[in-house]
């Protein structure tokens, strides 16, 4: 399966090899294009590498193609004659070439570029019939004639890459996300995807502030009550499930609305995050010592060792297996992620003055206890669920371990829940403000107005 990554200076020899093949191919097929003499030059590729817009396509570790995808707001042409999409920004595919060893390269490149979430432009010479056929077959439409810097006239194409709209409602605990999400679902024909790491568990209702029967009846909800309390759940699994929900809801002509306070879950769903399987291990390294593993990883992915201690055998092996599978290190893979949204998303953040928010948190904890939180936990323990299970690690559950083990009074544990909830709210604010492009509101009517404008 071909993979695409950013070009590095070490790739320039392979890029030049592919360019030479492209020049030879064009000459043999009589296509007068910019692939002549020493054009395009490696100096242009170096500029693309510096700007982060040059890419290579690899197959089983070998570089088989190269291209540039430049996102900007003004075409880099001498003249333009035609009707161009005026969306800002857009991306233009330049200098695409392959060594001919793998078929379907253009489709791979196009799919990669479409995920950037911008409209796409490309151009080619009017006599380059093979490329014209591929471009038009891929859904591009002709939009005009351009003149490039050597005076050559070329046909320009563009493709509208509409992205699915996703509304996300975030904010600290007790900020009113559930009610606002239901209100949006009713007004904008939406369905709600829970972005909470505990609401997915059956039986953990009160402590997770799960929507009640009335709230669930007012809007269709997803990713609630899908796991037993003794099962594990990962952010990678949430990413896969939430994106599947987004696709289904969008395909039905409705608006996907993610509601939750688990920041990493929200970002994983909306942004180009790549996660790795937790069990990416095998037995090929079982006979090696930690020192040998460390030395081997030093050869393959030395940057990974900046965060892995020599005594952490599990992480050493996992890093080696990722390198073997992807032909590049986990650090390089993460560096190549641009952390851009893959959807047309609006992220609404609900907030309130700190003293008001903290009072709401305290009141909500008291209501949970009055609603039977202790009996809920007792029932889970009677069914064999342990405080060591992942489901019981959430705030509102883990604090009561000391009570059931007779180490603290009930009142002390309740106070611990309030304290931890307030601290968690502070961490949520920090994450949302630093990691996501959130538009904050303390007035939900103003927030509704923002959503309406975004949708229209």
N, C-alpha and C positions, 0 to 999 in steps of 0.2 A: 504493500500500500504506500503510494508516494506521500511524502511529508514535506511541508514548506516551513522554512525558517529564514531568519534574516542572514544576509550575506556578511561574511567576515573577511578581513584582508587576506587570510589564509586561503580563501576560496578563489582568488583572482586568477590563478592558473587554470582552474576548471572553467571559469567564466570565459576566459580568452579562448579556450579549446572549443567551447560551445559557440562562441561568436564566429570563430573561423569556419566551423561547420555550416553555420547559417549563411555566411557570405558565399561559401562554395555552392551551397544548395541553391541560393537565389540566382547566382550567376549561371549555373547549369540549366535552370528552368526559365531563364530569360525574363526574370522579374526585376525591372529597374526600381529598386527601393533604396532606403538609406543604408542597406547592408552592402556597402561597396567600399573599396579602398580600405581604410582603417576605421570606418565608422560602423557602429558607435565605438567610441574609444573607452579604454579602461579608466581614463581620467573621469569620465562621466559616472562610471560605476563607483569609483572611489568617492565622488561627491554624494552619490546615492547612499553609500554605506555610512558616511558621516551624518547624513540627514535621517538615517534609519528607514529609507524607503526601498532598499535593494533586497531582493529575496532570491533564494535558490530552492529548487525542488530536488529532493533526494529520494532515491529508491534503494532500499537495502543498504543505506549508508553512502551510496554513490550519488554525486551531483549529476543530474540528468537534464536540468533546465534552469533558466534564470530569467528574471524579469524585475522591473521596477514598478511600484505602485505609489504614485505621488499624489497625496491629498493636498489640495490647494483651492484657491478661489479664483484664480486667473489662469487661462490657458497659456502655455509657454510656446506660443506660435507668433509668427510675424503678422499673419492676416487670418481672419476668420470670416467666412461667408455662410450664414445659415442660422437655423433656429436651435439654440442651445438651451438645455434645461438651466434654469437660474438658481437651482438649489445650492445652498452654501452649507457645508463644503461639498466638493465632489472629488472623485479620485480618477486619475488617468493611468492606464496601463501602458508602460513604455518598455522597449527593448526586450520583448519576450522572445526567447529562443530556446530550442532544445537540441539534444544530441541525437534525437530520433530513435532512441532505444526503448522508450516507453510511450504507448499511445494514450490519448486522452489528456495530455498535459494542459491544454487550454481550458478544458472543463474543470480541472483541479484548481488552476489559477483563478478562474472566474468565481468558483465557489468560495475560495479563500477571500477574494476581494469583496464579494457580496456581503460577507460576514462583518466587514468593517462598517457597514451601515451607512454608506454614502452612495450617491449615484455614480455610475462608472462611464468613462469615456475611453475611446480607443480610436486609432486611425491607421490606415494602411494605404499603399499605392493602389491606384485604380486598376492596374494590371496584375496585382498580386491575387490571382483568382483563388488559390487554395485558402488564403487567409480571409478573403472576402466571404467565401462560403462558410467557413467556421464561425466568423463573427456574426453573420446574419442568422445562421442556424442556432446560435446561442441566445437569441432574443434581443439583439441590438437593433436599433433603427438608425437609418442614415439621417444625419442632421445638418450636413453642410460640407463645404470644402475648406481645407486649411492650407496654408503655405508654411512649410517648416523653414528652419534657419538657412538651409542651403538652396532655398528657392523652389524645392520640389512641391508639387501640388499633390495633396492626398485627400482621401475620402474620410470624413469623420463620422463616428457612430457614438451613440449614447444608449444607456440602459437605465431605466428608472428602477431603483432597488428599494421598493417600499418595505419597511420593516414592520413587524407586528407591534401593535401598541400594548404596553403593559403599564398599569398603574400600580405603584407600590405605596403603601401607607405604613410609615415607620414612626418610631418615637420611643421614649422611655416607658417603662411599665406604668400602668394606671393613667395613661395620657388620653385614653378614649379612642384607641385605634379600632377596636371591634365595632363600636357603634357607628363610627364614621365610615368604615368599610362597608357595612350593611347599607348605610344611606347611599353611598356611591353605587353599590350594586343595583339598588332599586331605581335610581335615577338614570343610570347609564347602561342598563341592560348588561350587568356584569356578573361574574361568578368569582367567589373568593378562594384564594389559595392560602392556607395557613403557613406563615413563615415562622412558626414557633417550634422549638426543638423538643418540647414536652407534650404539646397537644396531640401529637401523633399517637400517643400511647392510650390504649383502652383502659378505662378505670381511673386514670389520673385526671379528674375533671375539675375539682374545686381548686386545688393548689396551682393548676396551670392556667386558671381563669379561662377555661374552655367556654366557647359560646354555649348558652343554655338552649333548651328545646325551642323556646320562642325565637331566639336569634337564628338558630339553624333553619327554622321554617321560613324566615324572611328572606334568605338568600342561600343559594346553593354553595356549599363549602367543600373544599378538597383538602386532602392530607391531614385529616383529623380522624383519630381512632383507626389507624391502619396497622398498628404494631401492638403486639402483646408486651406487657411491662418487663418481661425478662429478655426481650430482644434488644440488640444494639441498633444504632442508627447513626449514619455519618453524614457530613455535609456533602460528600460526593453523591450519596444516594438521594439526598434532598435535591441536589442540582438536577439529577436525571429525572426524578419524579415531577418536580415543579415545571421543568421545561416541557415535559410531556403534557402536563395539564395546560400550560400556556398554548401549546399547539392545538389541543382539542377544543379549548374554549374559543380560540381565535377562529378556527375552522367552522365553528357554529355561528360565527358572526357576532360573538359576544366579547365583552371586555374582560380580560384577565386582571384580577386585582389581588396582589400579594399583600397580606396584612400580617405584620409580626414585628417583634423586637429583637430577634436574633440576627444581629448585623451581618455576620459572616454568611449566614444562609441567604439573606437578601442579595448580597453582593455576588455570591456564587451563582444564583439563579439568573441575574441580569447581566453580569459582566463575563468577559472571555477568560474565565478562570479554568485551568486544567488541573484535575486531581488525579492521583495515582491510586491504584488498587492497594489496599492495606496488606494484602497477602502476596505481594509480588516477591516471593521468595522461592527458591528451590534448593536442591541438595548439592549443587555443584561446588559450593564453597565450604561444605561441612568439615572437610579435613584441614582447612587452613586456619592458622592461628589469627588472633586479632591483629597482631603486628603484620602478618602477611596480607590480610585483608586491607589494612591501612595503606600498605605499600602499593598494592594493586590499584586501589582507588586513587592514590596519588598520581598514578600514571594516566588513569582514564578521566577523572573528574576532580582535580585538585581543589577546585573552588568549593566543592561540597564539604571538604574537610574543615572548612572554616566554622562549620556548625555541627560537626560530628566528632565526638571524643573517641579516642582509640579503644576505649573499653565498652563503647556502645555497639556491640556486635550486630544487633538486629538492624540498626540504621546503616551500618557499613554494608551489610549484605543487601539491604533494600536498595541503596544507592547504586551498588554494582549491578543489580538485576535491572534497574531502570535504564542504566547505561547500555546494557546488552540488548534490551528490548527496543530502545528508541535511538540507539547509536549516537546519543549525546547525553550529557549529564543533566541531572535534575535542576542544577543551578542555571544552566543555559536555557533549558525549557522554560523556567520561570522568568528569566530575563526577557525572553522573546514574547511573553504575554504583555499586551499593551494596556490591559485593564480598561478597555473601552466597553460601553454597553453594547450588547448584541441586539437589543430591541430599541424601538422608539419608546423610551420609558420616561414617565414623570414620577418623581419620588417626592411625596408629600410627607413632611414631618410635623407631627403634632407636639406642641410644647406648652408650657405654663411656667409662671414664676416659680422658682425653686421651693419657696415655703409652701405655696399652694400644692405643688406636685407632691412634696413629701407628706403633707397632710392627707392627700388623696391615697397615697400608698399605705399609710397607717390605717386609714379607715377601711381600705379594701382588705387588708390582712385580718382586721377584726371581723369583717363580714364573712370571710372565708371560714374562720374558726366557728362562727355562729352557724354557718351553713352545714357544718359537719365534717370539716377537714380532718379532725382527729379520727373519726369513725372511718373515713375513707382510707386513711393510712392503715388503721387496724385491719380493715378488710383485705388490703393488699398483702400485709404481712401474713395473715391467716392463709392466703392462697400460695404462700411460699415465695413471695417477692421479697427481696432483700434490699437493705439500704446500700448494698454494694452494687446493685444493678444500675445500669446507666440511667434508666428512667427515674430513679429516686435521687439522682444527683442534682436535680433542679432546685432552685430556691423555692421554698414553700413546702418542701419534703425533707431535704437532707437535714435541716435544722432540728427536726423532731427525733432524730436518732438518739440524741442525748436523753430525751424524755423517756423513750421506750426502753432505754438501757439504764434508767434510774440514775442518771448522772446530773440531770438538771430538772428544775420544775417546769411545768407547762408554761407558766408565765414567762420564765426566762427564755424558753425556746420561741415563744411568740415574739418576744422582743428581738431575738436574733433574726427572725424572718424579716421584721421591719427594717432592722439595720442593714442586713444584706441586700434587701430590695432597694433601699436608698442608695447604697454603694453601687449596685448594679445599674441603676438609673444614670448615675454619673458616668459609668463606663460606656453605657449605650450612647449618651450624648457625644462623648469623645470619639467613638467609632464612627457614628453617622456623620459628624462634622468633618472628620478627616478622611474618610474612605469613600463617601458617596456624595453625589451632587443633589443634596436635599434642599427643597424649598420649605421653609419653616413657617408654621402658622399657629397662633393661639386662638384664632377665630375660625371655626369650621365653616362658617358661611363664606369667608374670604377664600378658604381652601377649595370649596366647591366651585367658586367662580374661576379659580386657577385651572381646575380640572376641565371645566366647560370650554375655556379658551384653548386649552391644549388639544382637546378632542376636535374642535372645529377649525 
